[in-house]
Amino acid sequence: MNGKTPETKPETDVTKAWQASQDQKSRAKKLRTFASMAWVVAISTEIAAIVFLLKDTFNDGNLALLIGLLVVIAVFALGGSLMWKAANKHDPASKEDGFKFFVQNQLGAIITVIAFLPLLALIFLDKDMDPKNKKIAGGVGLGLAALATVMGVDFNPPSTEQYTQDMNACAAQIKAQEPTTACSPAVAAQAQEIAKDSAAVAAATNGQDVVYWIAPKAGAKKSSSKLVFHLCENVSTLRGKTVNKGSVTEAYAQNAVRLTKQIKMEQNQCGFAATE
């Protein structure tokens, strides 16, 4: 035997890390662009309101204008938050970088606070504004800010790790021909690829779900480039190489995500009866 074939553990049978497709990335980019535009409008409106406030525009009236500006800020801040959260469902962050994960998922709430806090502070600190108007405008502003901020918070943010688990569960359901309750649109396509490859391997190896691929370099968990997996370790491509062994999903976990195209040749080399 020319290669090493470490034993695999079924309980660690996980798929490759989920990655957003080009279509998902495109949708996320478009949503984030629109969200950013909405936030620019919200903050620009806040700046305009602050300018009016500093010019004493609301000292003796114009309450309707101030409330209108607060409503505009809330609408665009909230609209941006909802679009940003929708984008994160298409292209989520990883939990490996905790700070980035927090900021990306809670950016809507953060922007909303920025869009309201300075203006509200100036309203309550304005000694020249009519007390009644200050109370009304401040109360409306606080209410709108609280509503938009809470709705901007993502209490159950998506992550690549969660999508990886979902994809694994989805692939298992497809392979077992069970109801695909775990197959959300975000993971179904990639799970289908794993199930398809597993079925092809089983058909070529008399029902087995064991494949072989070149081990990642220097003890890495996964290869930096996409690899091909094969039907046995004795195929010519793997001779003289350090080889890993496992299920199709374990191969995917190490970025071996392509089934060999030389099925018939490898069947002969591995001693499997060729399928018609």
Steps between C-alpha positions, in 0.01 A plus 500: 500500500644835396276733694372549848135425557401628845187357651191713475232557759138498384394751765722765336328454165455862402496673166735761367452848638202659332582779258260742332447439130562775246126558474468530878796738516347711221167525682674586827708770331192660345311498830795645688535776240134598541533477879801731495310749285208495745736561792662791316154658463426441869824657621475785248152574635638496852768752400236723340290484818803589712572800276139617536525448874820704530335780302217510757246393239296306757512745789155648443334245273556276199430196718346318205819548299716361780273198548498448124879495494504248785258277310714519185807400700313203652358379168833502316701367795256213544478434126877479482510263798246262349684490167832445681358209698361348179846530344655316793271204436647470150862556604548460878811562705704238681506473878878452490545878511269599783533877450430485126211260559343738754545814291374344177187364663419796724605780265139606447449568869836678523421730206156574642651611830743724309212644296298594810721550803673833416173658388305384805778622729482846344121507525503424873791738565348789306408758766329732251248254357143520625478247788180348365646457152820359649301243696292397199789490252728326749238239585422430135871481420573260784210278398605490135865445593411212734274336241750531215790384718323191632383405151855551376641249748544146365414276794576181306776593255600251231856373478705290263536245780123465535457474124767228495304299758178554307666393176630183664155415635343579164745275314434216745124532447541499122723192511258321731204607285338658803287816507742788444399707801856630545538615140460876507558683169835624630649150534295273273711537184830409665341218699362360175855488360618294798206262472553462124868416545421257782251319277753484215767355732256244639404392149865461399614316815219257567327720755798639691534858619877504530728714285868598498670832439836671543540615860526875569855624538678555830221360714245757383132423556415559135681557174540854371403386150223272378598135475366189330392194700542146371353152541803342672853584606661279235406716203794635304426863594551432872813284483780640709270755665381540857138398477197556718199272507139565594147558382411744224395755758834464677675551168300819448603614848864501387416673170513182293182591316537343157424138420751344263391496136687173443234280660542193274878510511500528880246220532744275317796617710305460824339165420140621476270364232444766234145633480326528167 
